[in-house]
Amino acid sequence: MDNLDIKKPVSTSSHGEVKENRSKSRLVLNIILVIGFLILISYYLFSSPASNKDRTIHVAPSDSLTKISSKLEKEKVVRYSSMLRVFVFIFSGDKHISSGDYLFKKGKSVLSVAWQLARGIHGVEPIKITFKEGITKADMAKLLAEKIPSFRKDLFLSDKRSKEGYLFPDTYFIYPLSTTDEILNDITSNFNKKIASIDKDIKASGKSLSDIIIMASILEKEAKGKEDAPIISGILWKRIKLGMPLQVDAAPKTYDESNLPRSPISNPGLSSILYAIHPESSPYLFYLHDDFGQVHYAVDFSEHRSNIAKYLK
């Protein structure tokens, strides 16, 4: 009995101490990891980018979020384009960014930049430009060149890019860094929308869109008000039907040709387009403007000659 080696049981309290120490170690490690993660996130969110200058960046309508974020990283607006994309998506739930110019103040965090993009806060005022009805393409280009620094007159005037008569006169808000093609797209898109709104009228008229636009462009120059435009429209369409030269001063070639000019002579507004579609029937075949802009009509050439002698002395 004395030779038996009896092992004493291990104290349960020592096992508990080991487990408790391990739990504390894990807790400390987790706290360190959480703190490190928060520091990392704070760095991404609030650290200033490398640039110490304000930056104005242009976003084209076709630009993707990836392209925009890469551009901002390249321009040192943000440090990491990938993080910018994440926050834009979180803020907006979408990857689409409103086009135009954006002013990013120096020292903005990626969080602030993402919010600005997601909410379409440009920080740049677009330039207001109004084209009057009947304006020519050349005059449009001149006005744009005076107000838009990035505008290229040669591209705008190229027949491959724009057509006289199909540039809708209206008020436009254009960002300073907009490209010439973007400006043209806005103007021609507006024209297409306006034409789509009166598509039924055009089809019912039995006339081609081309002829309607040419006639409307003449009315912009020949008619001085809404009272005269539909009557003059009726006279000119009647002269074409009778094979008579239009003889309008705004288009000198019409004194020799018994049809419409080959192309529009201006860019008509919607009212003139509608007057070209809906001419007013009258007994007149001739008209003239006196020195005060008043229109005088005549049924035949004899009466027209009398008006010339009376009003154009």
C-alpha positions as CSV (number, residue, x, y, z in Angstrom):
1,M,0.0,0.0,0.0
2,D,2.9,2.3,0.8
3,N,4.3,1.9,-2.8
4,L,1.2,3.1,-4.5
5,D,1.7,6.5,-6.3
6,I,-1.5,8.4,-5.8
7,K,-1.8,11.5,-8.1
8,K,-3.4,14.5,-6.6
9,P,-6.2,16.1,-8.7
10,V,-5.3,19.4,-10.5
11,S,-6.9,22.4,-8.9
12,T,-9.9,23.6,-10.9
13,S,-9.1,27.2,-9.9
14,S,-5.9,27.2,-12.0
15,H,-7.8,26.1,-15.1
16,G,-10.2,29.0,-14.6
17,E,-7.4,31.5,-14.3
18,V,-5.9,30.3,-17.6
19,K,-9.2,30.7,-19.4
20,E,-9.8,34.1,-17.9
21,N,-6.4,35.3,-19.0
22,R,-7.0,34.0,-22.6
23,S,-10.3,35.8,-22.7
24,K,-8.7,39.0,-21.6
25,S,-6.0,38.7,-24.2
26,R,-8.6,38.2,-26.9
27,L,-10.6,41.2,-25.7
28,V,-7.5,43.4,-25.7
29,L,-6.6,42.2,-29.2
30,N,-10.1,42.8,-30.5
31,I,-10.0,46.3,-29.0
32,I,-6.7,47.0,-30.7
33,L,-8.1,45.8,-34.0
34,V,-11.2,47.9,-33.7
35,I,-9.2,51.0,-32.8
36,G,-6.9,50.4,-35.7
37,F,-9.8,49.9,-38.1
38,L,-11.4,53.2,-36.8
39,I,-8.2,55.0,-37.3
40,L,-7.9,53.7,-40.8
41,I,-11.5,54.6,-41.7
42,S,-11.0,58.1,-40.1
43,Y,-7.9,58.5,-42.3
44,Y,-9.9,57.6,-45.4
45,L,-12.8,59.8,-44.4
46,F,-11.2,62.9,-43.1
47,S,-7.6,63.1,-44.3
48,S,-6.9,66.0,-46.7
49,P,-5.8,65.1,-50.2
50,A,-2.3,65.9,-51.5
51,S,-3.4,69.0,-53.4
52,N,-3.6,72.3,-51.6
53,K,-5.4,74.1,-54.5
54,D,-9.0,74.5,-55.5
55,R,-9.9,72.4,-58.5
56,T,-12.6,72.8,-61.1
57,I,-13.5,69.5,-62.8
58,H,-15.8,69.0,-65.7
59,V,-18.1,66.0,-65.7
60,A,-19.4,65.1,-69.2
61,P,-22.9,63.5,-69.6
62,S,-21.3,60.3,-70.7
63,D,-18.8,60.1,-67.9
64,S,-19.1,57.0,-65.7
65,L,-18.5,57.1,-61.9
66,T,-15.3,55.1,-62.5
67,K,-14.0,57.7,-65.0
68,I,-15.0,60.6,-62.7
69,S,-13.3,59.2,-59.6
70,S,-10.1,58.4,-61.6
71,K,-10.0,61.9,-62.8
72,L,-10.4,63.3,-59.3
73,E,-7.6,61.1,-58.1
74,K,-5.4,62.2,-60.9
75,E,-6.1,65.8,-60.1
76,K,-5.4,65.1,-56.5
77,V,-8.9,66.1,-55.3
78,V,-9.0,62.7,-53.5
79,R,-6.3,60.2,-52.6
80,Y,-8.2,57.0,-53.5
81,S,-10.8,56.7,-56.3
82,S,-12.1,53.4,-55.1
83,M,-13.1,54.8,-51.7
84,L,-14.8,57.8,-53.4
85,R,-16.9,55.4,-55.5
86,V,-18.0,53.5,-52.4
87,F,-19.2,56.6,-50.6
88,V,-20.9,58.1,-53.7
89,F,-22.9,54.9,-54.0
90,I,-23.7,54.9,-50.3
91,F,-24.9,58.5,-50.4
92,S,-26.9,58.3,-53.6
93,G,-27.7,54.6,-54.2
94,D,-26.8,55.3,-57.8
95,K,-23.7,55.6,-59.9
96,H,-25.0,58.4,-62.0
97,I,-23.5,61.8,-61.5
98,S,-25.1,65.1,-62.7
99,S,-23.0,66.5,-65.6
100,G,-21.4,70.0,-65.5
101,D,-18.5,71.8,-63.7
102,Y,-17.7,71.1,-60.1
103,L,-15.6,73.3,-57.9
104,F,-13.8,71.3,-55.1
105,K,-12.3,73.5,-52.4
106,K,-8.8,72.6,-51.3
107,G,-8.5,70.2,-48.3
108,K,-11.9,68.6,-48.7
109,S,-12.1,65.0,-47.4
110,V,-13.2,62.1,-49.6
111,L,-16.4,62.1,-47.6
112,S,-17.2,65.7,-48.5
113,V,-16.3,65.2,-52.2
114,A,-18.5,62.1,-52.4
115,W,-21.4,64.0,-50.9
116,Q,-20.9,66.9,-53.3
117,L,-21.0,64.6,-56.3
118,A,-23.9,62.5,-55.0
119,R,-26.0,65.6,-54.4
120,G,-25.0,67.4,-57.6
121,I,-23.6,70.4,-55.7
122,H,-21.6,72.0,-58.4
123,G,-20.2,75.1,-56.7
124,V,-20.0,76.7,-60.2
125,E,-22.8,78.8,-61.7
126,P,-23.6,78.0,-65.3
127,I,-23.5,80.8,-67.9
128,K,-26.9,82.0,-69.1
129,I,-27.1,82.5,-72.9
130,T,-30.2,83.4,-74.8
131,F,-30.5,82.9,-78.6
132,K,-33.2,85.0,-80.1
133,E,-35.6,83.5,-82.6
134,G,-34.3,83.8,-86.2
135,I,-30.6,83.9,-85.1
136,T,-28.1,82.5,-87.6
137,K,-25.6,79.8,-86.8
138,A,-22.8,82.2,-87.3
139,D,-24.3,84.6,-84.7
140,M,-24.8,81.8,-82.3
141,A,-21.1,80.8,-82.6
142,K,-20.1,84.4,-82.1
143,L,-22.1,84.7,-78.9
144,L,-20.9,81.4,-77.5
145,A,-17.2,82.3,-78.3
146,E,-17.6,85.5,-76.2
147,K,-19.0,83.8,-73.2
148,I,-17.7,80.2,-73.0
149,P,-13.9,79.9,-72.6
150,S,-13.8,76.3,-73.8
151,F,-15.9,76.9,-76.9
152,R,-14.5,76.1,-80.4
153,K,-16.1,78.2,-83.1
154,D,-14.6,76.1,-86.0
155,L,-16.2,72.9,-84.7
156,F,-19.6,74.6,-84.1
157,L,-19.7,76.0,-87.6
158,S,-18.7,72.7,-89.3
159,D,-21.6,71.4,-91.4
160,K,-20.8,67.9,-90.2
161,R,-21.7,68.9,-86.7
162,S,-24.5,71.5,-87.1
163,K,-27.1,72.5,-89.6
164,E,-28.6,76.0,-90.0
165,G,-32.3,75.9,-89.1
166,Y,-32.0,72.9,-86.7
167,L,-30.4,74.7,-83.8
168,F,-33.2,75.7,-81.5
169,P,-33.2,79.3,-80.3
170,D,-33.8,79.4,-76.6
171,T,-32.2,80.2,-73.2
172,Y,-29.5,77.8,-72.2
173,F,-27.4,77.4,-69.1
174,I,-23.9,76.3,-70.0
175,Y,-21.0,75.5,-67.8
176,P,-17.7,77.2,-68.6
177,L,-15.8,74.0,-69.3
178,S,-18.5,72.4,-71.5
179,T,-17.2,71.1,-74.8
180,T,-18.5,72.3,-78.1
181,D,-20.0,69.0,-78.8
182,E,-21.9,69.0,-75.5
183,I,-23.3,72.5,-76.3
184,L,-24.4,71.3,-79.7
185,N,-26.0,68.2,-78.3
186,D,-28.0,70.4,-75.8
187,I,-29.2,72.7,-78.6
188,T,-30.1,70.0,-81.1
189,S,-31.7,67.9,-78.4
190,N,-33.9,70.8,-77.6
191,F,-34.8,71.2,-81.3
192,N,-35.7,67.5,-81.5
193,K,-37.9,67.7,-78.4
194,K,-39.8,70.7,-79.7
195,I,-40.4,69.0,-83.1
196,A,-41.5,65.8,-81.4
197,S,-44.2,67.9,-79.5
198,I,-45.7,69.0,-82.8
199,D,-45.2,65.8,-84.8
200,K,-48.9,65.3,-85.4
201,D,-49.2,68.9,-86.9
202,I,-46.2,68.2,-89.2
203,K,-47.7,65.0,-90.5
204,A,-51.1,66.5,-91.0
205,S,-49.7,69.4,-93.0
206,G,-48.5,67.1,-95.8
207,K,-45.2,69.0,-96.0
208,S,-41.7,67.7,-95.3
209,L,-39.9,68.9,-92.1
210,S,-37.2,70.3,-94.3
211,D,-39.6,72.5,-96.2
212,I,-41.3,73.6,-93.0
213,I,-38.1,74.6,-91.4
214,I,-37.0,76.6,-94.5
215,M,-40.3,78.4,-94.6
216,A,-40.2,79.1,-90.9
217,S,-36.7,80.5,-91.2
218,I,-37.9,82.9,-93.9
219,L,-40.9,84.0,-91.7
220,E,-38.5,84.9,-88.9
221,K,-37.0,87.5,-91.3
222,E,-40.1,88.6,-93.2
223,A,-42.8,88.7,-90.6
224,K,-42.7,91.4,-87.9
225,G,-45.4,90.0,-85.6
226,K,-47.9,87.2,-85.0
227,E,-50.5,89.1,-86.9
228,D,-48.5,89.1,-90.1
229,A,-46.7,85.7,-89.9
230,P,-49.6,83.4,-90.8
231,I,-50.8,85.6,-93.6
232,I,-47.3,85.9,-95.1
233,S,-46.9,82.1,-94.7
234,G,-50.1,81.7,-96.7
235,I,-48.9,84.1,-99.4
236,L,-45.5,82.3,-99.8
237,W,-46.9,78.8,-100.0
238,K,-49.5,80.0,-102.5
239,R,-46.7,81.5,-104.7
240,I,-44.8,78.2,-104.6
241,K,-48.0,76.4,-105.7
242,L,-48.5,78.8,-108.6
243,G,-44.9,78.5,-109.7
244,M,-44.1,82.1,-108.8
245,P,-40.8,83.3,-107.4
246,L,-41.1,84.0,-103.6
247,Q,-39.1,87.3,-104.0
248,V,-38.3,87.8,-100.4
249,D,-35.6,90.2,-99.5
250,A,-34.1,88.0,-96.8
251,A,-33.2,85.4,-99.4
252,P,-32.1,87.2,-102.6
253,K,-31.9,84.0,-104.6
254,T,-35.7,83.7,-104.3
255,Y,-36.1,86.5,-106.9
256,D,-34.8,84.1,-109.6
257,E,-36.1,80.7,-108.3
258,S,-39.7,79.7,-108.1
259,N,-39.3,77.5,-105.0
260,L,-38.0,77.5,-101.5
261,P,-34.3,78.1,-100.9
262,R,-32.2,75.0,-100.7
263,S,-31.6,75.4,-97.0
264,P,-32.8,77.5,-94.0
265,I,-31.6,81.0,-93.7
266,S,-31.9,81.2,-89.9
267,N,-32.9,79.2,-86.9
268,P,-36.7,79.6,-86.4
269,G,-38.5,79.4,-83.1
270,L,-41.5,77.3,-82.4
271,S,-44.0,80.0,-83.3
272,S,-42.7,80.5,-86.8
273,I,-42.5,76.7,-87.3
274,L,-46.2,76.5,-86.4
275,Y,-47.0,79.4,-88.8
276,A,-45.3,77.6,-91.5
277,I,-47.4,74.5,-90.8
278,H,-50.6,76.4,-90.4
279,P,-50.7,79.2,-93.0
280,E,-53.6,81.6,-93.1
281,S,-55.6,81.7,-96.3
282,S,-56.1,85.1,-97.9
283,P,-56.7,86.7,-101.3
284,Y,-53.2,88.3,-101.3
285,L,-50.3,87.4,-103.5
286,F,-48.0,90.4,-102.6
287,Y,-46.8,92.3,-99.6
288,L,-44.2,94.8,-98.6
289,H,-42.9,96.5,-95.4
290,D,-42.9,100.3,-95.1
291,D,-40.2,102.2,-93.3
292,F,-41.9,101.7,-89.9
293,G,-42.2,97.9,-90.4
294,Q,-45.9,97.9,-91.2
295,V,-47.0,95.3,-93.7
296,H,-49.1,96.2,-96.7
297,Y,-50.8,93.5,-98.7
298,A,-52.0,93.4,-102.4
299,V,-54.2,91.0,-104.3
300,D,-52.4,91.6,-107.6
301,F,-49.3,93.2,-109.0
302,S,-51.2,96.4,-109.9
303,E,-52.2,97.0,-106.3
304,H,-48.7,96.0,-105.2
305,R,-47.2,98.7,-107.5
306,S,-49.5,101.3,-105.9
307,N,-48.3,100.2,-102.5
308,I,-44.7,100.6,-103.6
309,A,-45.4,104.1,-104.8
310,K,-47.3,105.0,-101.7
311,Y,-45.1,103.4,-98.9
312,L,-41.6,103.1,-100.4
313,K,-41.0,106.7,-101.6
